Amino acid sequence: SSSAKKARTDATSVPKTNAGSKLAYILCAIEHVNWTLSEFLYHAFRPPVKGDKSTSRTSSHAAYVQHFLRGRTKYTPADLIHVWFHSPDGILSDNDPELKFMFETTPPYTELKGVR
């Protein structure tokens, strides 16, 4: 779409002060390394595994994660969960087989793909 093309063009320059430009820049960088948003988030928050150099992180990376998870940022983990919970993007259709599991304790939430 033309808006996606504009976002990619905007993302190649230094981000402006508005959230849309900054988001376009970050999403373009994620796309540039052939990751999805879920891969980025998974690797950003995955804790290091002792003896596995592929999971090691820089002190800057660790500090970003630590500040966020400790609630020392403008938006906290609770804010994100609230936004995810209320976003229409995560609503499953009435005929989605996972819908019946949304408020159950089994299967574990980690086996479900939808948010709510």
Secondary structure, DSSP 8 states (H G I E B T S, - for coil): -HHHHHHHHHHTS---SSHHHHHHHHHHHHHHTT--HHHHHHHHH----TT-GGG---HHHHHHHHHHHTT-SSS-HHHHHHHHHH-GGG---TT-GGGGGTT-SSS-GGG-----
